[in-house]
Amino acid sequence: MSTRTDFPVLDFSRYKTDFDAFARDIFMASEEWGFFILTNHNIPNVDRMYELSTQFFDLPKDQKAEKTLDATMTGYDGKNLTAFAASEGVAFGMPAGRLFDKPNLPAWWTRPRLQEVEDFKASCYDISLNIMSCLAVQLGLERSFFDATHQHKDPGNPLKLIKYPRFEKQPDGIPRLSEHTDWGSITFVFTETPGLEMRDPEDQWTAVPTIPGGVVVNIADSMSLRTNKKLKSAFHRIRWDTVGVDKERLSIAYFVHPNNDAVLSDVTTDADPKEAKETAITYRDYLKIRLGLTFGSAREDGDAGVDFDTVDNATYERVKNLGIANYGAIESIQPEVST
């Protein structure tokens, strides 16, 4: 694995002072790398999210696992280890404000704590629209083009607190975090601990730098598809060699999803919108496949929350033929080991 000295690091303060040049740099990083680090983003209360994360993950397992991750991308993920990752997490999905509407979350998440999560999500959302405005302008579109398909509608943008815990020994057949791409438009990852790796422009694994106060941003599948793969949805992973059994790692991920009715076709062409909608797949269908295969099998009979949709063969084949998710090899992630 290589360590690159030219990994893109961009100062967000330039968004207001030098927009055109900043937008070009954002686009170049997204096109060549699919990853970059944003500094001076001024997203508040990152430290408070780490505090809440530490407090929650220190709870007894039965208290954390009161509500298992469901189809709203809300709940606890870690009742069982899976072939996806040796980690545990708690996710806060749904559109803005919906966390107060009987969420599928453990009782520890009181209304004041949920308000803090909602506020943090709102700050991330604002920056995400700024980043996507840079991409839109460089694609020759209106600056606000992506706003229309990133409104406060289903499925919403999940915030996920993640812990890679210590183990007495390495679980057999379980990666720290398997090689994968993300599903939505862009993802923000906050972390203070090294370990994340991505495939660089030469398709070699390289370490993603850890910069104090910075946030890692990566392009995800739907944004790549909507730009005819001009923007790169890069594979990333964490290995046991870098985050071993004796190490613990915390991260905070904010996943920006387009609205369910967004059509995953090239937004830079003049194709007839009606024809495109009839022939292309919607994000609702894409998410159903990726979410169901990754987490559906981890739910058990009687779990609270909304069950994942059944994965139908026709939609599965359409998603597979897009050739973007895990090189087109979309595999079901079955539970392997109880923690």
KOLNUKE-532330 format. One record per residue: x, y, z of N, C-alpha, C in turn. Coordinates in steps of 0.02 Angstrom, whole numbers, padded with zeros to 5 digits, always signed. Atoms other than C-alpha are relative to their C-alpha. Example, Ala and Ser with C-alpha at 12.3 -4.5 7.8 and 13.67 -1.06 7.14 Angstrom:
2
+00045-00059+00000+00615-00225+00390+00045+00060+00000 -00042-00059-00003+00684-00053+00357-00039+00055+00037 
! end
This chain:
339
+00042-00060+00000+00000+00000+00000+00044+00062+00000 -00040-00061+00006+00063+00173-00046-00027+00054+00047 +00021-00060-00035+00057+00337+00048+00015+00059-00045 -00007-00054+00048+00027+00484-00068+00008+00067+00034 -00008-00067-00027+00087+00660-00034-00044+00051-00037 +00041-00045+00040-00031+00733-00165-00075-00011+00010 +00071+00011-00015-00195+00679-00085-00034+00068+00004 +00031-00067+00002-00318+00823-00116-00024+00024+00069 +00022-00033-00061-00340+00937+00035-00021+00071-00019 +00029-00063+00024-00454+01087+00004-00028+00041+00057 +00020-00047-00052-00490+01239+00111-00070+00027-00018 +00069-00019+00015-00679+01267+00119-00012+00075+00004 +00009-00072-00004-00657+01451+00161+00002+00033-00069 -00004-00026+00069-00620+01475-00025-00068-00001-00035 +00066+00004+00030-00802+01433-00063-00030+00071-00006 +00027-00068+00001-00847+01613-00020+00047+00051-00031 -00049-00050+00023-00687+01701-00070+00025-00011-00071 -00029+00017+00065-00636+01611-00230-00039-00058-00030 +00044+00056+00017-00785+01506-00286+00022-00036-00063 -00013+00032+00064-00737+01474-00467+00061-00047+00003 -00060+00042-00006-00562+01409-00428-00011-00057+00048 +00015+00053-00049-00623+01313-00277-00043-00054-00032 +00043+00049+00034-00760+01230-00381+00040-00043-00048 -00042+00040+00045-00631+01178-00510+00041-00051+00038 -00040+00046-00040-00522+01101-00375-00043-00058+00028 +00046+00052-00024-00671+01008-00300-00016-00050-00055 +00017+00044+00056-00719+00941-00470+00059-00043-00021 -00059+00038+00020-00542+00889-00515+00014-00057+00049 -00010+00052-00050-00523+00795-00351-00053-00055-00005 +00055+00048+00005-00693+00712-00375+00007-00043-00063 -00008+00035+00063-00651+00664-00554+00059-00048+00002 -00061+00041+00001-00475+00597-00525+00004-00048+00059 -00007+00039-00060-00485+00533-00347-00066-00029+00026 +00063+00019-00032-00666+00525-00292+00002+00013+00075 -00012-00013-00071-00598+00578-00122+00036+00067+00007 -00040-00057-00020-00536+00738-00042-00014+00015+00073 +00009-00021-00069-00517+00815+00130-00016+00074+00000 +00022-00069-00005-00606+00976+00173+00021+00028+00068 -00020-00034-00062-00528+01093+00302-00040+00065+00006 +00036-00063-00014-00604+01249+00383-00073-00003-00022 +00070+00008+00019-00779+01181+00354-00048+00031+00050 +00039-00033-00052-00843+01256+00517-00064-00038+00019 +00056+00040-00025-00965+01113+00551+00008-00005+00075 -00009-00002-00073-00997+01135+00738-00016-00065+00034 +00019+00054-00046-01006+01009+00879+00022-00070-00021 -00027+00066+00016-00903+00870+00803+00022-00036+00064 -00022+00030-00063-00825+00840+00974-00058-00026+00041 +00060+00023-00037-00998+00827+01052-00027-00065-00030 +00022+00063+00031-01044+00691+00926+00045-00058+00022 -00044+00052-00026-00890+00594+00981-00018-00017+00072 +00021+00013-00070-00946+00614+01163-00061-00044+00002 +00061+00041+00002-01118+00546+01124+00014-00071-00024 -00019+00065+00026-01041+00406+01024+00032-00043+00054 -00035+00037-00053-00925+00353+01166-00048-00021+00055 +00048+00016-00053-01064+00362+01295-00047-00056-00021 +00047+00051+00024-01182+00257+01189+00033-00068-00006 -00033+00065+00011-01058+00122+01140+00026-00031+00064 -00020+00028-00065-01006+00102+01322-00058-00033+00037 +00058+00031-00032-01183+00044+01365+00003-00076-00008 +00005+00072+00008-01221-00141+01392-00031-00018-00068 +00022+00019+00066-01255-00235+01230-00077-00003-00005 +00073+00007+00006-01438-00272+01270-00034+00068-00001 +00029-00067+00000-01471-00087+01299+00011+00034-00068 -00015-00028+00065-01387-00036+01136-00043-00032-00055 +00033+00039+00052-01476-00171+01036-00075-00003+00008 +00072-00002-00007-01653-00126+01088-00036+00006-00067 +00031-00011+00066-01690-00071+00910+00053-00011-00053 -00048+00018+00052-01600-00150+00762-00012+00042-00063 +00004-00040+00061-01562-00052+00603-00055-00025-00046 +00056+00020+00043-01714-00050+00490+00003+00036-00067 +00001-00026+00069-01766+00006+00315+00001+00076-00003 -00006-00073-00001-01771+00189+00369+00073+00022+00013 -00071-00011-00015-01583+00173+00399+00008+00032+00069 +00000-00025-00069-01615+00205+00584+00004-00060+00047 -00005+00054-00050-01563+00096+00731+00072-00024+00010 -00065+00027-00020-01420-00006+00802+00022-00054-00048 -00031+00048+00045-01305-00105+00688+00061-00028+00034 -00056+00029-00036-01193-00222+00785-00021-00056+00046 +00024+00057-00040-01301-00354+00867+00038-00063-00018 -00042+00055+00024-01205-00478+00760+00053+00029-00046 -00050-00017+00050-01043-00462+00663-00024-00026-00067 +00017+00022+00067-01066-00476+00475+00063-00004-00042 -00056+00004+00047-00955-00511+00327+00017+00068-00029 -00015-00067+00024-00957-00323+00296+00052+00035+00042 -00046-00037-00043-00865-00257+00448+00000-00027+00071 -00005+00015-00072-00802-00295+00624-00009+00066+00037 +00015-00064-00031-00888-00143+00696-00070-00001+00028 +00068-00011-00021-01044-00079+00779-00017+00072-00015 +00019-00068+00017-01144+00075+00737-00072+00015+00021 +00069-00021-00010-01301+00174+00770-00014+00055-00051 +00014-00044+00055-01384+00264+00626-00064+00040+00012 +00056-00046-00007-01504+00411+00620-00021+00021-00070 +00022-00014+00068-01593+00408+00453-00061+00045-00002 +00063-00037+00011-01752+00487+00384+00013+00075-00014 -00008-00072+00014-01779+00667+00324+00002+00041+00064 -00009-00045-00057-01746+00815+00439-00063+00005+00042 +00055-00007-00048-01854+00822+00595-00037-00063+00018 +00038+00061-00010-01918+00644+00586+00025-00042+00058 -00026+00040-00056-01809+00578+00727-00044+00007+00062 +00043-00009-00058-01937+00645+00850-00066-00039-00006 +00063+00035+00014-02076+00539+00773+00008-00075+00012 -00007+00070-00020-02057+00375+00870+00054-00036-00041 -00053+00030+00040-01889+00331+00794+00018-00071+00023 -00022+00069-00015-01820+00154+00787+00069+00003+00033 -00062-00009-00036-01688+00196+00916-00007-00022+00072 +00001+00018-00071-01640+00134+01090-00024+00059+00043 +00029-00052-00044-01723+00229+01234+00052+00049+00025 -00053-00046-00023-01554+00305+01282+00000+00064-00040 +00000-00059+00043-01577+00425+01137-00061+00043+00016 +00053-00044-00024-01684+00552+01229-00010+00058-00050 +00014-00056+00046-01762+00702+01142+00056+00052-00001 -00056-00048+00004-01622+00822+01194+00059-00026-00039 -00055+00029+00038-01492+00703+01124-00017-00003-00074 +00021+00002+00071-01592+00681+00964+00001+00070-00031 -00003-00068+00026-01602+00870+00947+00072+00017-00020 -00071-00012+00017-01412+00877+00950+00018-00035-00065 -00014+00037+00062-01406+00744+00814-00032+00036-00059 +00034-00037+00054-01535+00839+00709+00038+00063-00019 -00037-00062+00013-01436+01000+00727+00065-00014-00038 -00062+00018+00034-01275+00915+00675-00013-00021-00072 +00019+00019+00068-01360+00835+00524-00015+00061-00043 +00017-00061+00037-01426+01006+00474+00062+00038-00024 -00062-00033+00018-01252+01080+00475+00035-00037-00057 -00030+00040+00054-01186+00937+00368-00038+00009-00066 +00042-00008+00060-01332+00956+00248+00017+00064-00037 -00016-00065+00031-01293+01140+00217+00065-00003-00039 -00066+00005+00033-01111+01101+00175-00006-00046-00061 +00006+00047+00056-01163+00956+00063-00029+00036-00061 +00027-00037+00057-01268+01073-00045+00053+00047-00030 -00055-00042+00024-01118+01190-00057+00047-00041-00045 -00046+00043+00039-01007+01048-00118-00032-00020-00066 +00033+00021+00062-01136+00988-00244-00010+00059-00048 +00005-00058+00045-01155+01166-00310+00064+00009-00040 -00064-00003+00036-00970+01161-00355+00000-00050-00057 +00002+00052+00052-00997+00999-00451-00047+00021-00056 +00049-00019+00050-01151+01068-00539+00029+00052-00049 -00029-00053+00042-01061+01224-00603+00052-00028-00048 -00053+00029+00042-00915+01122-00669-00028-00048-00052 +00033+00042+00049-01038+01008-00759-00040+00041-00051 +00036-00044+00046-01111+01159-00848-00074+00008+00018 +00069-00003-00023-01271+01156-00744-00009+00062+00044 +00013-00053-00048-01356+01286-00636+00031-00016+00068 -00033+00011-00065-01270+01309-00469-00043-00039+00049 +00046+00033-00047-01424+01248-00376-00031-00063-00029 +00031+00056+00035-01458+01103-00494-00016-00060+00045 +00009+00060-00040-01436+00963-00367-00046+00011+00060 +00045-00014-00057-01543+01050-00235-00068-00034-00010 +00067+00026+00014-01703+00989-00320-00007-00073+00016 +00003+00072-00015-01659+00806-00294+00032-00017+00067 -00027+00010-00067-01586+00830-00119-00039+00041+00050 +00044-00034-00047-01735+00902-00028-00012-00043+00062 +00013+00037-00062-01795+00849+00144-00058-00049-00011 +00048+00052+00016-01887+00698+00076+00033-00068+00010 -00028+00068-00006-01865+00509+00089+00050-00013-00056 -00011+00036-00062-01749+00424+00111+00034+00040+00056 -00036-00039-00050-01658+00565+00203+00074-00017+00000 -00073+00008-00003-01474+00578+00245+00020-00027+00069 -00017+00029-00065-01419+00458+00383+00066+00025+00028 -00062-00010-00038-01291+00506+00513+00013-00065+00036 -00016+00063-00034-01201+00353+00579+00062+00008+00043 -00056+00004-00047-01091+00341+00733+00027-00071-00003 -00029+00066+00012-00969+00197+00709+00058-00012+00048 -00057+00020-00043-00852+00105+00827+00029-00066-00025 -00037+00062+00014-00721-00023+00777+00032-00021+00066 -00022+00015-00068-00697-00107+00945+00062-00044+00002 -00055+00048-00011-00552-00204+01018-00029-00070+00005 +00019+00070-00005-00558-00394+01012+00056-00038+00034 -00052+00044-00029-00467-00530+01109+00039-00035-00055 -00033+00030+00059-00430-00613+00941-00040+00021-00062 +00032-00021+00062-00469-00575+00760-00055-00049-00019 +00054+00045+00020-00639-00645+00709+00015-00032-00068 -00015+00035+00062-00623-00777+00573-00046+00025-00056 +00038-00017+00059-00675-00719+00401-00035+00067+00000 +00033-00064-00006-00729-00546+00456+00051+00056-00013 -00046-00056+00011-00643-00392+00381-00011+00055+00050 +00011-00059-00042-00615-00235+00483-00055+00042-00033 +00052-00031+00041-00713-00147+00345+00013-00022-00071 -00011+00028+00066-00737-00232+00178+00006+00054-00053 -00006-00045+00057-00691-00150+00014-00069+00013-00029 +00068-00017+00024-00845-00056-00047-00002+00071-00027 +00016-00069+00018-00917+00099-00126-00061+00021+00040 +00061-00025-00033-01049+00210-00046-00055+00007-00052 +00057+00007+00045-01222+00219-00120-00029+00066-00025 +00037-00061+00015-01284+00398-00120+00036+00048-00045 -00032-00052+00041-01217+00563-00187+00070+00015+00024 -00065-00009-00031-01075+00608-00069-00004-00023+00072 -00004+00021-00070-01017+00552+00103+00051+00044+00036 -00048-00033-00044-00934+00648+00245+00022-00050+00053 -00026+00043-00053-00822+00551+00365+00045+00041+00046 -00041-00032-00051-00756+00628+00525+00035-00055+00040 -00037+00047-00041-00619+00533+00615+00065+00031+00023 -00064-00023-00026-00466+00565+00721+00053-00055-00002 -00043+00059-00002-00389+00394+00692+00014-00024-00071 -00016+00027+00066-00295+00331+00537-00029-00070-00010 +00023+00067+00015-00344+00171+00450-00038-00006-00065 +00038+00003+00062-00455+00215+00303+00047+00001-00060 -00038+00004+00062-00384+00170+00132-00047+00004-00059 +00040-00005+00060-00447+00206-00043+00043-00016-00061 -00036+00012+00062-00402+00162-00222+00014+00067-00035 -00021-00065+00027-00304+00308-00294-00008+00002-00076 +00009-00005+00073-00302+00370-00476+00037-00054-00039 -00036+00055+00033-00178+00230-00519-00028-00068+00020 +00034+00061-00023-00298+00102-00441+00042-00039+00050 -00039+00030-00054-00176+00069-00299-00029+00021+00067 +00024-00018-00066-00225+00064-00117+00046+00052+00032 -00039-00052-00034-00169+00220-00024-00036+00022+00063 +00029-00022-00063-00196+00286+00151-00033+00068-00009 +00033-00065-00003-00321+00426+00174+00029+00038+00060 -00031-00037-00056-00230+00559+00279-00052+00018+00054 +00042-00025-00055-00300+00608+00449+00024+00069+00017 -00018-00070-00012-00300+00796+00466-00045+00028+00055 +00041-00027-00054-00357+00873+00631-00048+00054-00024 +00050-00049+00019-00518+00969+00605-00026-00008-00071 +00023+00011+00069-00539+00903+00427-00055-00052-00004 +00050+00052+00013-00679+00799+00355+00015-00031-00068 -00010+00036+00063-00655+00666+00222-00065+00002-00039 +00058-00001+00044-00774+00685+00075+00013-00048-00058 -00007+00044+00058-00803+00551-00056-00063-00001-00042 +00055+00007+00048-00910+00534-00210-00029-00070+00007 +00033+00065-00006-01038+00393-00202-00034-00019-00066 +00023+00031+00062-01125+00284-00330-00049+00043-00040 +00053-00034+00038-01278+00388-00375+00028+00063-00034 -00030-00058+00032-01175+00545-00408+00043-00021-00059 -00039+00025+00056-01058+00444-00517-00045-00019-00058 +00046+00020+00053-01204+00371-00614-00033+00060-00033 +00034-00058+00027-01287+00540-00635+00047+00045-00040 -00048-00037+00040-01127+00608-00712+00033-00046-00052 -00026+00049+00049-01103+00459-00830+00069-00025+00020 -00062+00026-00031-00963+00400-00713+00060+00047-00010 -00055-00050+00004-00863+00559-00745+00030+00010+00069 -00024-00006-00069-00852+00577-00556+00008-00070+00028 -00021+00067-00020-00772+00429-00469-00027-00020+00068 +00021+00031-00063-00857+00324-00337+00053-00051+00019 -00061+00039-00012-00697+00255-00263-00010-00052+00055 +00002+00053-00050-00677+00094-00167+00043+00019+00059 -00038-00014-00061-00619+00108+00012-00010-00057+00050 -00001+00057-00046-00584-00009+00158+00040+00019+00062 -00045-00003-00058-00502-00032+00328+00025-00072+00011 -00030+00067-00009-00382-00178+00359+00017-00012+00073 -00022+00019-00067-00340-00272+00517+00073+00021+00012 -00070-00020-00007-00158-00227+00482+00007+00071+00026 -00005-00070-00020-00195-00044+00513-00042+00016+00063 +00041-00006-00060-00334-00056+00644-00007-00070+00029 -00005+00068-00024-00286-00214+00736-00048-00015+00057 +00046+00022-00053-00376-00314+00870+00010+00039+00065 -00014-00037-00062-00293-00211+01006-00015+00074-00006 +00014-00070+00012-00350-00046+00931-00075+00013-00004 +00069-00022+00004-00512+00051+00940-00002+00060-00046 +00006-00056+00047-00572+00173+00807-00072+00025+00000 +00065-00032+00005-00718+00295+00809-00003+00042-00063 +00011-00045+00056-00789+00382+00657-00073+00020-00002 +00067-00027+00008-00942+00483+00612-00011+00009-00075 +00012-00004+00072-01015+00463+00437-00068+00032-00013 +00062-00032+00021-01147+00573+00356-00009-00016-00074 +00012+00024+00068-01220+00494+00199-00053+00043-00035 +00046-00043+00037-01299+00614+00075-00032-00041-00056 +00037+00038+00050-01434+00525-00025-00043+00047-00042 +00050-00036+00039-01535+00593-00170-00070-00023+00021 +00068+00021-00015-01724+00586-00153-00017-00064-00037 +00017+00066+00029-01806+00420-00193-00018+00003-00074 +00021-00002+00069-01876+00481-00358+00053+00026-00048 -00054-00021+00044-01708+00542-00425+00017-00055-00049 -00015+00049+00052-01669+00456-00589+00076-00003-00009 -00073+00009+00003-01493+00384-00601+00023-00004-00072 -00023-00005+00069-01457+00440-00778+00040+00064-00007 -00047-00055+00011-01334+00565-00851-00037+00067-00002 +00034-00064-00004-01390+00740-00801+00030+00051-00048 -00033-00049+00044-01271+00823-00925-00021-00007-00073 +00023+00009+00069-01360+00760-01083-00068+00033-00008 +00065-00030+00016-01513+00827-01170-00053-00053-00013 +00048+00053+00010-01607+00662-01162-00069+00021+00025 +00069-00016-00020-01796+00672-01149-00012-00025+00071 +00009+00019-00070-01837+00672-00961-00048-00058+00009 +00049+00053-00006-01990+00560-00985+00031-00067-00021 -00032+00062+00024-01890+00433-01087+00052-00024+00050 -00051+00019-00049-01748+00437-00961-00031-00033+00061 +00033+00027-00060-01868+00405-00818-00026-00070-00012 +00027+00066+00016-01942+00255-00909+00054-00053-00007 -00053+00049+00014-01775+00174-00950+00051-00006+00056 -00051+00001-00052-01663+00220-00803-00030-00023+00066 +00021+00023-00066-01670+00157-00625-00005+00061+00047 +00005-00054-00049-01727+00270-00483+00043-00016+00060 -00040+00013-00060-01630+00293-00323-00038-00045+00049 +00039+00044-00043-01773+00208-00229+00017-00073-00013 -00015+00070+00018-01740+00046-00324+00073-00017+00015 -00071+00013-00013-01551+00063-00311+00013-00010+00074 -00011+00005-00073-01556+00092-00124-00031-00064+00028 +00032+00061-00024-01677-00052-00098+00046-00060-00007 -00045+00056+00012-01553-00173-00174+00061+00004+00046 -00061-00005-00039-01397-00107-00088-00013-00007+00075 +00016+00002-00071-01479-00085+00082-00023-00070+00021 +00026+00066-00017-01571-00251+00080+00054-00053+00001 -00052+00051+00003-01419-00354+00029+00053+00011+00053 -00052-00014-00050-01302-00267+00151-00023-00013+00071 +00022+00003-00070-01409-00262+00308-00063-00043+00011 +00063+00035-00009-01571-00357+00274+00006-00065+00038 -00007+00065-00032-01506-00525+00331+00021+00006+00074 -00020-00009-00070-01445-00451+00496-00060+00009+00047 +00060-00007-00042-01623-00420+00556-00028-00069+00016 +00029+00063-00023-01711-00557+00653-00075+00006+00006 +00072+00000-00008-01893-00606+00666-00019+00034+00066 +00023-00035-00061-01982-00492+00788+00036+00065+00014 -00034-00064-00010-01859-00347+00772-00047+00058-00013 +00042-00060+00010-01942-00177+00790+00022+00037-00063 -00017-00041+00058-01945-00053+00647-00028-00027-00065 +00026+00015+00067-01979-00063+00461+00046-00051-00033 -00040+00051+00033-01920-00222+00376+00023+00022-00069 -00025-00016+00066-01816-00211+00218-00044-00032-00053 +00038+00027+00056-01902-00236+00052+00033-00063-00026 -00026+00059+00033-01884-00403-00034+00039+00020-00063 -00041-00014+00059-01747-00400-00165-00026-00042-00058 +00026+00037+00058-01827-00446-00332+00055-00007-00053 -00053+00016+00048-01721-00524-00469+00006+00051-00056 -00002-00047+00056-01770-00400-00605+00037+00064+00019 -00034-00061-00022-01715-00247-00506+00073-00014+00017 -00069+00020-00015-01561-00339-00444+00042-00001-00063 -00039+00004+00062-01506-00373-00623+00011+00069-00030 -00009-00068+00027-01536-00192-00675+00055+00037+00038 -00052-00032-00040-01428-00131-00531+00068-00031-00015 -00063+00034+00015-01295-00261-00566+00028+00023-00067 -00023-00019+00066-01287-00209-00748+00026+00072-00004 -00028-00068-00002-01247-00030-00698+00076-00002+00005 -00072+00010-00001-01072-00097-00663+00038+00047+00045 -00035-00048-00043-01032+00024-00524+00009-00026+00071 -00002+00023-00069-01068-00063-00359+00044-00062+00005 -00045+00056-00011-00922-00174-00310+00016-00037-00065 -00015+00027+00066-00873-00199-00492-00059-00039-00029 +00058+00035+00025-01051-00257-00525-00015-00064+00038 +00011+00061-00039-01033-00403-00403-00032+00018+00066 +00036-00021-00060-01167-00361-00277-00016-00062+00041 +00007+00060-00040-01158-00489-00139-00040+00012+00063 +00036-00004-00063-01271-00523+00008+00048-00008+00057 -00043+00002-00059-01188-00492+00175-00036-00037+00055 +00035+00041-00049-01242-00632+00290+00032+00007+00069 -00029+00000-00067-01221-00628+00479+00045-00061+00010 -00047+00055-00008-01073-00735+00529+00012-00018+00073 -00022+00014-00067-01027-00717+00711-00036+00046+00049 +00029-00042-00052-01115-00655+00869+00056+00035+00038 -00050-00036-00039-01021-00521+00965-00016-00008+00074 
! end
